[in-house]
Amino acid sequence: MGWLYDLSRMLFPVTCEVCGDALVEGEKVVCMSCDMRMPRCDFHLRPSDELSMRFAAAKISKVAALFPYIRKNEFARLIQKAKYNNRPDIGRLLGEKFSRELLPGGFFSGIDMLMPVPMHFWKQARRGYNQAYEIARGVSNVTSIPIADNLVATRSHVTQTRKSAGDRLASDAAGKLKVCYPDELEGRHILLIDDVITTGATMFACADVLRQAVPSVSLSALALAATRFRS
């Protein structure tokens, strides 16, 4: 009932995660004003873009990100809250939002499975959730594409912000990932999902491990945000 909804919002206001203003009915995570101000990435529309070309060179056919990630930008707080503030709902709802934006353009056409970048068991236990999985849940809610759990992290990794792209790729791929039940992935088109693409090394490491285990697999990538990487 509308009046109950209005009353609950008056007593327990839900606010925009960017500007702090109260959300109205139909708004989730960000208000309409902030949504309109949010800069959009359009890698999926510009195959000649630097990031798209690098992913294409790694045989990742499509790449999409919702907005550019600039560490101290007000929109970057969405990623930070989803990751560190015990707010898995932010990733899930932004995953739904981005999927609705991508759906009319056919980005999900031909994709068979969603595969969130895995998190090591103990790290996930400490955080309580894997933010990449929550984003995948949001995508699945809109597209009905199933989420696969065939890629697992066998060892945790340390922060790698000071490493080069090449060092990150080598470090990520060095025995930290494993493909379970590779026969389930034969001939499938998998959409790798993460919260942020920085150098691309994490996605490339996942792609490399998947291709070694299942040469017939096809891959694409999606994230909520992306930075301009440096090689």
N, C-alpha and C positions, 0 to 999 in steps of 0.2 A: 504494500500500500504506500502511495506517494507520501502521505503525511507522516507515516512512521519513519520513512527514509529521511525526510527533512528533519524530523525531531532528533533522530539518532545523529545526524550530521551536526546539528546545533549543539548537542550535548557532548559528542565525541568527534570533533572535526577532523577530517582527513585532509592533510595538506600536501601541496605540490612539493616534490622532493628537490626542486630547483629553486623556486622563489619563496616557498613557504606559505603562499596564499591558500585559503581553503579551496578544496576541489568541489565542484558541483556534480550533480548526477550525470553519469556518463563519462566523467574524466577519471583516469587511473594513472597514478604515479606522477604525471606531469599535467599541468593545467593547459588549456587550449592556447593561451598566450605564449607560454614557454615552448609548447610544441611547435608553434608557428615560427618562433625565434630560433629553434634548434637547427644548426647547420646540418645538412645532409651530405653523406658521401654518395657518390653515384658510380662506384667502380663497376657495378654490374651493367651499367649503361655505356661505359667508356672502355672498351677492350684495349685501347692504346694507352691508357693510364699506366704510369710507372709501376704501381702496385699490381695492377691486373696483369701486366706483361711479365712481372717476376713470378707471379703465381702460375701463369700459363707456361713459363719455362720449366716450372716444377711439375708440369702435367696435372695441374689443378684447374679444371676447365672453367669454373665460374667462381667469383668471389664477391661477397657483398658485406658492407658494414653500414650501420645506421648513421653514425655521426663521427666526426673527427675527434680523436682523443688528444686533448691538450691538458697536461697534468693539473694545472691550477685553474682551469676553466670551470665555470659553474656547472656545465653539463657533465664534466668528468666526475663530479660527485655522485652521479647516478651509478657509475661503475664501482666507485670506492665503497659506497653504502651497500650495494648488492654483494660485494665481495667480503667486506670486513665488519659490517654492522649488523650481522644476523638478520639480513633482509632478503631472503631468497625470493620473496614475492616480487621484488623489483626486477630481477632478471627474468622471471617468468612472464610478467606483464609486458615488459619491453620486448621480449621475444614474440609475444602475441601481436603487439603493435607493429613491429617491423615486418612480420609475416604478412599482415594485412596489407601493408604498403607494397610488398614485393609480389603478392599473389596475382594481381591483374596483369603484370608484365610477363608472367610465365617462368619466373626464376626457378620454381620448384618442379617444373615439368621434367619428367624422367628420373627424378630422385626417388630412390627406393627406401633409404634408411637415413635416419639422423644419428650422428655419432658424436656425443660431447667429448671434448678433450678430457681424458681421465685424470683423476686426482688420486694420489696414493691413499690407501686405506686409513692410515694413522692421521694424515693431514686432514682428510675429510672428517674423521671422527672428532678431531679438535675443533674444526670449524662448524661441523654439524650438517654440512651440505656441500655439494659441488656446484658452484655457480654456473658452470657450463651446462650441467645437466638441467638446471632450472630453466635456463634459456631454451634448451632443447624441448623441455616440456611445453613452454609457451608456443614454440614453433609447431609442435605436434598437435596442440589444442586447435590450432587454426587450419593446419594442412592435413591432419589425420595420418601423416607419415609416421611409421613406428620408430621408436628410439632403440638403437642397438647398444649392447654393452660388451661387444666382443673385444674392444680395445681396453686394456687395463694397464695401470702404472705399477710396475713391480718394485720400484724404488722411488723415494721422494727426491726432489731436487732442491738445491739451494737457490737463493736469489741470484739472478744472472744479469742485473741491470748494467753492470760495467763490462760485460763481455761483448765481443764483436758478434755480428750475425753468424759468421762461420763457426766461432767457438760455441755459441749457443746451440746451433744445429748439431754439432758433434757431441756436445754434452747431453742434450736431450735424447739423442738417438742411441746413446751408448748403453744399451741394456736396460733402460728404464721403462720401456714399453713392450707389451706382449699382446699378440693377437690370439684370442681364444676361439675355437670352433671356426677355423678359416673357411671350411666348406659352406657355411651359411652365407658367406659373403661373395661367393663365386659369381662373377658377372654382374654384380650389383653396382649401382651408382650411389655413393655415400656422401652425405653432406656433413663435413666436419664442423663442429660448433664450439666457439670459445667466446669469452667476454671481450677481449681486446687483442687485436693484431698489432704487434710492434714491428719487429724485424721480419716476422713471418716464420721464424725458426721453429716455433712450437708446432704450427700447422705442417711445416715441411717435414719435421721429424715424425709426426703421426703418419703422414702420407708415405714416407719412406718405409716405415715399418709395415704398414698395411700392404704396400705393393710387394715387398719381399715375401710376405706370407701368402698374398693372393694377387698374382700378377694380372688377373683379369678384371680387377676392381677399377671403377671410375670414381673420381673424386671432385668435389667442389667444397667451398668453404664459406662460412658465415660467422660474423662477429657483431656485437653491438657497437663496437667502436674500433677505430684504426688510427694509428699514428703514421707519420711519414718516417719511414725507416732509414737507417744509415747502414751501409754494408761494411 
